[in-house]
Amino acid sequence: MSRSDAARPPCVALLTLGCAKNVVDSEEIASRLEQAGVTVGHSVGDPDVVIVNTCGFIDPAKEESIRVIVEAGALKSADGPHALIVTGCLSQRYGQDLAELLPEADALIGIDPAAAAEAALRALGLPAVPAGCIGRLRSRRLTPAAWGYLRISHGCDNRCAYCAIPLIRGPMRSLPEDELLAEARYLAEDGVRELNVIAQDTTAYGTDREGRPTVHRLLRKLCAIDGLRWVRLLYAHPAHIDEELIAVMAGEEKVCAYVDMPLQHISDPVLARMGRKVTREDVEGLITHLRERIPGVTLRTTFLTGFPGETDADFEELLQFVQDARFDRMGCFPYSREEDTPAHDMPGQVPPEVAQERCDVLMTAQQPIAFEWAAGRVGTRVLVLMEDGAPSVDGAPSADALRPARSRAEAPDVDPLILVAGDEVPPPGTFVEVDIVGSRDYDCTARTVGGDRGTP
């Protein structure tokens, strides 16, 4: 272990792939390592150990994970990293197969952050951190200083026919409300001003616990925490959005008027085969109700094209629905045929190239809607949170360099940005009022107007 015997502290490169849930897992890994005196970085650089936290949800994510593992393994040498640890969803699902496919991996851990951290400590010749000395499991955050994630449950009980998540992460296990509130208070004390509430299905929170705590009650309690300014609920299943949750989103000033509800499809036969628990009539009624009850609501959704049995007529119905519903934010993915899921062996498998073509057509139809939505914001004044990121000059004078920001209508990492110019643009992590003065395709451009510069 020649490298970590040097004067500098032992160093681990932690590479995180996949969704926000993986980010939280990596934060727990990094926190445990740093409490043991290990330096943790984001890039390979010059580390003693590399940890790759993988995604195994769909084929493109698996391919990316394998590519990163191979690239990290190729760096192992007498003068490079001496251990490669693979953790996360891919190793959880395909551990034995990966051991044969990727011999450069020294350990395949699965989705247990504590086990991944312990494997890295063993590779460094360091003792594990005693359980009683761990303290805050997320003392190290990987998100920007002003915003973070609060994961409220593990796993999922929905059992959608195409989804491998229950196979990987198991049934839903809601975390105790008091633990979540304590974690949220700690995050607020650590400078978090925007709290993004995540789970595989946030709206099902508490249905598995005694007393059946609810996500709407949790949101109200989160809003009472000093320091938090925005609370954003992500990954809401349309079958579980009820009147109590809508009332909180409409009435709590801190809760962002932002509904992220993956719909996946709109054709009733496809929805039924998917196991989505809603019909087209349910979805259309919910959209109308959300827009009526929540002033200025931003609606985000995702769709899945090429699900087994999807006919040309089913897709045309979906395409027309997208054009009529005019979602503020929309994503689309072609169906990925996942082993051991009910959809894997369904009749009527759609050729992958057809699924991809339909996905492209759907996104093309959404593009002018999104462009018009961005252009329609010109002339409005909004409060934004300045984001990390280098100014975008685009040939303009330095005073007009554009700096990234988000309003309540933009979730981190997945939505377009508001690009802010001005002589005194405040630093990242600051709230400021801006006038939206233009649009650039999906993004908006804005100028500062003074106003609210601080945090509560």
For each residue, the residues with C-beta under 8 A, 3 or more apart:
1: 4 5 48 82 124 125
2: 5 6 78
3: 6 10 48 79 82
4: 1 10 11 48 124 125
5: 1 2
6: 2 3
7:
8: 11 39
9: 37 38 39
10: 3 4 37 38 39 48 49 124 126
11: 4 8 38 39 40 41 45 46 47 48 49
12: 33 38 39 40 41 47 48 49 50 51 120 124
13: 40 41 42 43 44 45 47 49 50 51 72 81
14: 26 29 30 33 40 41 42 51 53
15: 42 43 44 50 51 52 53 68 72
16: 22 23 26 53 142
17: 22 52 53 54 55 61 64 65 68 88
18: 21 22 53 54 55 57 61 65 88 89
19: 22 23 55 57
20: 23 24 149 151 196 198 234 413
21: 18 24 25 151 198 199 200
22: 16 17 18 19 25 26 53 55 88 89
23: 16 19 20 26 27 142 143 149
24: 20 21 27 28 138 149 151 198
25: 21 22 28 29 53 87 88 111 113
26: 14 16 22 23 29 30 53 113 142
27: 23 24 30 31 138 140 141 142
28: 24 25 31 32 113 114 117 137 138
29: 14 25 26 32 33 40 51 53 87 113 116 117 120
30: 14 26 27 33 34 40 140 142
31: 27 28 34 35 136 137 138 139 140
32: 28 29 35 36 113 114 117 118 129 134 137
33: 12 14 29 30 36 38 40 117 120 121
34: 30 31 37 38 39 40 139 140
35: 31 32 129 133 134 135 139
36: 32 33 117 121 126 127 128 129
37: 9 10 34 126
38: 9 10 11 12 33 34 120 121 124 126
39: 8 9 10 11 12 34
40: 11 12 13 14 29 30 33 34 140
41: 11 12 13 14 45 47
42: 13 14 15 142
43: 13 15
44: 13 15 47 50 72 75 81
45: 11 13 41
46: 11
47: 11 12 13 41 44 50 81
48: 1 3 4 10 11 12 81 82 83 123 124
49: 10 11 12 13 81 82 83 84 85 120 123 124
50: 12 13 15 44 47 72 75 81 83 84 85
51: 12 13 14 15 29 85 86 87 116 120
52: 15 17 65 68 69 72 84 85 86 87 88
53: 14 15 16 17 18 22 25 26 29 87 88 116
54: 17 18 65 68 69 86 87 88 89 90 91
55: 17 18 19 22 61 62 64 65 88 89 90
56: 61 62 65 88 89 90 91 92 93 94 164 168
57: 18 19 61 62 89 164 165 168
58: 61 62 333 336 338
59: 62 63 336
60: 63 64 336
61: 17 18 55 56 57 58 64 65 90
62: 55 56 57 58 59 65 66 90
63: 59 60 66 67
64: 17 55 60 61 67 68
65: 17 18 52 54 55 56 61 62 68 69 88 90
66: 62 63 69 70 90 101 102
67: 63 64 70 71
68: 15 17 52 54 64 65 71 72
69: 52 54 65 66 72 73 84 86 102 104 105
70: 66 67 73 74 102 104
71: 67 68 74 75
72: 13 15 44 50 52 68 69 75 76 81 84 104
73: 69 70 76 84 102 104 105
74: 70 71 104
75: 44 50 71 72 80 81
76: 72 73 80 81 82 83 84 104
77: 80
78: 2
79: 3
80: 75 76 77
81: 13 44 47 48 49 50 72 75 76 84
82: 1 3 48 49 76 123
83: 48 49 50 76 106 107 120 123 124
84: 49 50 52 69 72 73 76 81 104 105 106
85: 49 50 51 52 105 106 107 109 116 119 120 123
86: 51 52 54 69 90 91 98 102 105 107 108 109
87: 25 29 51 52 53 54 91 108 109 110 111 112 113 115 116 119
88: 17 18 22 25 52 53 54 55 56 65 91 92 110 111
89: 18 22 54 55 56 57 92 93 111 168 169
90: 54 55 56 61 62 65 66 86 93 94 98
91: 54 56 86 87 88 94 95 98 108 109 110
92: 56 88 89 95 110 111 168 169
93: 56 89 90 164 167 168
94: 56 90 91 97 98
95: 91 92 98 99 108 110
96: 99 100
97: 94 100 101
98: 86 90 91 94 95 101 102 105 108
99: 95 96 102 103 105 108
100: 96 97 103
101: 66 97 98
102: 66 69 70 73 86 98 99 105
103: 99 100
104: 69 70 72 73 74 76 84
105: 69 73 84 85 86 98 99 102 108
106: 83 84 85 123
107: 83 85 86 119 123
108: 86 87 91 95 98 99 105
109: 85 86 87 91 112 115 116 119
110: 87 88 91 92 95 115
111: 25 87 88 89 92 168 169
112: 87 109 115 116
113: 25 26 28 29 32 87 116 117 137
114: 28 32 117 118
115: 87 109 110 112 118 119
116: 29 51 53 85 87 109 112 113 119 120
117: 28 29 32 33 36 113 114 120 121 128 129
118: 32 114 115 121 122 128
119: 85 87 107 109 115 116 122 123
120: 12 29 33 38 49 51 83 85 116 117 123 124
121: 33 36 38 117 118 124 126 127 128 129
122: 118 119 125 126 128
123: 48 49 82 83 85 106 107 119 120
124: 1 4 10 12 38 48 49 83 120 121
125: 1 4 122
126: 10 36 37 38 121 122
127: 36 121
128: 36 117 118 121 122
129: 32 35 36 117 121 133 134
130: 133 134
131: 134
132:
133: 35 129 130
134: 32 35 129 130 131 137
135: 35 139
136: 31 139 186
137: 28 31 32 113 134
138: 24 27 28 31 141 183 186 187
139: 31 34 35 135 136
140: 27 30 31 34 40
141: 27 138 145 148 187 190 192
142: 16 23 26 27 30 42
143: 23 147 148 149 412
144: 147 387 388 428 429
145: 141 191 192 428 429
146: 191 192 193 194 385 428 429 430
147: 143 144 192 193 194 195 196 385 412
148: 141 143 187 190 192 194 195 196
149: 20 23 24 143 195 196 197 198
150: 180 183 184 187 195 196 197 198 222
151: 20 21 24 154 175 198 199
152: 174 175 180 197 198 199 202 205 215 218
153: 172 173 174 175 199 200 201 202 204 205
154: 151 169 170 172 173 175 199 200
155: 165 166 169 170 171 172 173 200
156: 159 163 165 166 169 171 172 200 201 204
157: 166 171 172 201 204 207 208
158: 163 166 200 201 204 237 275 277
159: 156 163 166 275 342
160: 163 264 274 275 276
161: 273 274 275 341 342 343 346
162: 274 304 307 335 336 338 341 343
163: 156 158 159 160 166 338 341
164: 56 57 93 167 168 338 339 340 341
165: 57 155 156 168 169 200
166: 155 156 157 158 159 163 169 170 171
167: 93 164 340 341
168: 56 57 89 92 93 111 164 165
169: 89 92 111 154 155 156 165 166 200
170: 154 155 166 173
171: 155 156 157 166 208
172: 153 154 155 156 157 199 200 201 204 207 208
173: 153 154 155 170 208
174: 152 153 205 206 207 208 209 213
175: 151 152 153 154 179 180
176: 179 180 209
177: 180 181 206 213 217 218 221
178: 181 182
179: 175 176 182 183
180: 150 152 175 176 177 183 184 218
181: 177 178 184 185 218 221 222 225
182: 178 179 185 186
183: 138 150 179 180 186 187
184: 150 180 181 187 188 195 222 225 228
185: 181 182 188 189 225
186: 136 138 182 183 189 190
187: 138 141 148 150 183 184 190 192 195
188: 184 185 191 192 193 195 225 226 227 228
189: 185 186 227
190: 141 148 186 187
191: 145 146 188 429
192: 141 145 146 147 148 187 188 195 227 228
193: 146 147 188 227 228 229 230 385 429 431 455
194: 146 147 148 228 229 230 231 232 385 412
195: 147 148 149 150 184 187 188 192 222 228 230 231 232
196: 20 147 148 149 150 232 234 411 412
197: 149 150 152 202 215 218 219 222 231 232 233 234
198: 20 21 24 149 150 151 152 202 234 235
199: 21 151 152 153 154 172 202 204 205 235
200: 21 153 154 155 156 158 165 169 172 235
201: 153 156 157 158 172 204 205 235 236 237 240
202: 152 153 197 198 199 205 215 233 234 235 236
203: 215 236 237 240 241 242 245
204: 153 156 157 158 172 199 201 207 237 240
205: 152 153 174 199 201 202 213 214 215 218
206: 174 177 209 211 212 213 214 215 218
207: 157 172 174 204 212
208: 157 171 172 173 174
209: 174 176 206 212 213
210:
211: 206
212: 206 207 209
213: 174 177 205 206 209 217 218
214: 205 206 217 218 244 245
215: 152 197 202 203 205 206 218 219 233 245
216: 219 220 242 244 245 247 248
217: 177 213 214 220 221
218: 152 177 180 181 197 205 206 213 214 215 221 222
219: 197 215 216 222 223 231 233 245 248 249 252 255
220: 216 217 223 224 248 252
221: 177 181 217 218 224 225
222: 150 181 184 195 197 218 219 225 228 231 254
223: 219 220 228 231 252 253 254 255
224: 220 221
225: 181 184 185 188 221 222 228
226: 188 456
227: 188 189 192 193 455 456
228: 184 188 192 193 194 195 222 223 225 231 254
229: 193 194 254 431 455 456
230: 193 194 195 254 256 385 408
231: 194 195 197 219 222 223 228 252 254 255 256
232: 194 195 196 197 255 256 258 408 411
233: 197 202 215 219 236 249 255 256 258 259 260
234: 20 196 197 198 202 260 411
235: 198 199 200 201 202 260 262
236: 201 202 203 233 240 241 245 259 260 261
237: 158 201 203 204 240 241 261 262 277
238: 241 261 262 263 276 278 282 283 286
239: 276 277 278 282
240: 201 203 204 236 237
241: 203 236 237 238 245 246 259 261 286 290
242: 203 216 245 246
243: 246 247
244: 214 216 247 248
245: 203 214 215 216 219 236 241 242 248 249
246: 241 242 243 249 250 289 290 293 294
247: 216 243 244 250 251 293
248: 216 219 220 244 245 251 252 255
249: 219 233 245 246 252 255 257 259 294 297
250: 246 247 257 293 294 295
251: 247 248
252: 219 220 223 231 248 249 255
253: 223
254: 222 223 228 229 230 231
255: 219 223 231 232 233 248 249 252
256: 230 231 232 233 298 408 409
257: 249 250 294 295 296 297 298 408 409
258: 232 233 297 298 300 408 409 411
259: 233 236 241 249 290 294 297 298 299 300
260: 233 234 235 236 300 301 329 411
261: 236 237 238 241 286 299 300 301
262: 235 237 238 301 302
263: 238 266 276 283 301 302 303
264: 160 271 274 276 302 303 304 307
265: 270 271 274 276 303 304 307 310 314 318
266: 263 270 271 280 283 317 318 321
267: 270 271 280 310 313 314 317 318
268: 271 272 279 280
269: 272 273 309 314
270: 265 266 267 273 274 307 309 310 314
271: 264 265 266 267 268 274 276 278 279 280
272: 268 269 275 276
273: 161 269 270 307 308 309 343 346
274: 160 161 162 264 265 270 271 304 307 343
275: 158 159 160 161 272 342
276: 160 238 239 263 264 265 271 272
277: 158 237 239
278: 238 239 271 282 283 286
279: 268 271 282 283
280: 266 267 268 271 283 284 321
281: 284 285
282: 238 239 278 279 285 286
283: 238 263 266 278 279 280 286 287
284: 280 281 287 288 325
285: 281 282 288 289
286: 238 241 261 278 282 283 289 290
287: 283 284 290 291 299 325
288: 284 285 291 292
289: 246 285 286 292 293
290: 241 246 259 286 287 293 294 297 299
291: 287 288 294 297 299
292: 288 289
293: 246 247 250 289 290
294: 246 249 250 257 259 290 291 297
295: 250 257
296: 257
297: 249 257 258 259 290 291 294
298: 256 257 258 259 328 329 408 409
299: 259 261 287 290 291 327 328 329
300: 258 259 260 261 327 328 329 330 331 411 414 415
301: 260 261 262 263 327 329 330 331
302: 262 263 264 330 331 332 333
303: 263 264 265 318 322 330 331 332 333 362
304: 162 264 265 274 307 332 333 334 335
305: 310 315 318 332 333 334 335 355 356 358 359 362
306: 310 334 335 350 351 352 354 355 356 358 359
307: 162 264 265 270 273 274 304 310 335 343 350
308: 273 335 343 346 347 348 349 350
309: 269 270 273 314 346 347 348 350
310: 265 267 270 305 306 307 314 315 335 348 350 358
311: 314 315
312: 315 316
313: 267 316 317
314: 265 267 269 270 309 310 311 317 318
315: 305 310 311 312 318 319 358
316: 312 313 319 320
317: 266 267 313 314 320 321
318: 265 266 267 303 305 314 315 321 322 362
319: 315 316 322 323 361 362 365
320: 316 317 323 324
321: 266 280 317 318 324 325
322: 303 318 319 325 327 330 362 365 366 369
323: 319 320 326 365 369
324: 320 321
325: 284 287 321 322
326: 323 369 373
327: 299 300 301 322 330 366 369
328: 298 299 300 370 373 409
329: 260 298 299 300 301 370 414 415
330: 300 301 302 303 322 327 363 366 369 370
331: 300 301 302 303 414
332: 302 303 304 305 359 362 363 366
333: 58 302 303 304 305 336 359
334: 304 305 306 352 355 356 358 359
335: 162 304 305 306 307 308 310 343 350 355
336: 58 59 60 162 333
337: 343 344 349
338: 58 162 163 164 341 343 344
339: 164 344
340: 164 167 344
341: 161 162 163 164 167 338 344
342: 159 161 275 345 346
343: 161 162 273 274 307 308 335 337 338 346
344: 337 338 339 340 341
345: 342
346: 161 273 308 309 342 343 349
347: 308 309
348: 308 309 310
349: 308 337 346
350: 306 307 308 309 310 335 354 355
351: 306 354 355
352: 306 334 355 356
353: 356 357
354: 306 350 351 357 358
355: 305 306 334 335 350 351 352 358 359
356: 305 306 334 352 353 359 360
357: 353 354 360 361
358: 305 306 310 315 334 354 355 361 362
359: 305 306 332 333 334 355 356 362 363
360: 356 357 363 364
361: 319 357 358 364 365
362: 303 305 318 319 322 332 358 359 365 366
363: 330 332 359 360 366 367
364: 360 361 367
365: 319 322 323 361 362 368 369
366: 322 327 330 332 362 363 369 370
367: 363 364 370 371
368: 365 371 372
369: 322 323 326 327 330 365 366 372 373
370: 328 329 330 366 367 373 374 416 441 442
371: 367 368 374 375 439 441 442
372: 368 369 375 376
373: 326 328 369 370 376 377
374: 370 371 377 416 439 440 441 442 443 444
375: 371 372 378 439
376: 372 373
377: 373 374 380 382 436 439 444
378: 375 436 437 438 439 444
379: 435 436
380: 377 435 436
381: 433 434 435 436 449
382: 377 407 408 409 418 433 434 436 446
383: 407 408 431 432 433 434 451 452
384: 405 406 407 418 420 431 432 433 434 446
385: 146 147 193 194 230 405 406 407 429 430 431
386: 403 404 405 420 425 426 427 428 429 430 431 432
387: 144 403 404 405 406 412 417 428
388: 144 404 428
389: 403 404 428
390:
391: 398 401 402 403
392: 401 402 403 404 419
393: 396 398 400 401 402
394: 402
395:
396: 393 400 401 402 421
397: 400
398: 391 393 401
399: 421 422 423
400: 393 396 397 421
401: 391 392 393 396 398 421
402: 391 392 393 394 396 419 420 421 445
403: 386 387 389 391 392 419 420 421 425
404: 386 387 388 389 392 417 418 419 420
405: 384 385 386 387 417 418 419 420 432 434 446
406: 384 385 387 410 411 412 415 417 418
407: 382 383 384 385 410 418
408: 230 232 256 257 258 298 382 383
409: 256 257 258 298 328 382 415
410: 406 407 415 416 417 418
411: 196 232 234 258 260 300 406 414 415
412: 143 147 194 196 387 406 415
413: 20
414: 300 329 331 411
415: 300 329 406 409 410 411 412
416: 370 374 410 442 443 444
417: 387 404 405 406 410 443 444
418: 382 384 404 405 406 407 410 434 436 443 444 445 446
419: 392 402 403 404 405 440 443 444 445 446
420: 384 386 402 403 404 405 425 432 434 445 446 447 448
421: 396 399 400 401 402 403 425 445 446 447 448
422: 399 425 447 448
423: 399
424: 448
425: 386 403 420 421 422 432 448
426: 386 430 432 448 453
427: 386 430
428: 144 145 146 386 387 388 389
429: 144 145 146 191 193 385 386
430: 146 385 386 426 427 453 454 455
431: 193 229 383 384 385 386 452 453 454 455
432: 383 384 386 405 420 425 426 448 451 452 453
433: 381 382 383 384 448 449 450 451 452
434: 381 382 383 384 405 418 420 446 447 448 449
435: 379 380 381 446 447 449
436: 377 378 379 380 381 382 418 439 444 445 446
437: 378 445 446 447
438: 378 444 445
439: 371 374 375 377 378 436 443 444 445
440: 374 419 443 444 445
441: 370 371 374
442: 370 371 374 416
443: 374 416 417 418 419 439 440
444: 374 377 378 416 417 418 419 436 438 439 440
445: 402 418 419 420 421 436 437 438 439 440
446: 382 384 405 418 419 420 421 434 435 436 437
447: 420 421 422 434 435 437
448: 420 421 422 424 425 426 432 433 434
449: 381 433 434 435
450: 433 453
451: 383 432 433
452: 383 431 432 433
453: 426 430 431 432 450
454: 430 431
455: 193 227 229 430 431
456: 226 227 229
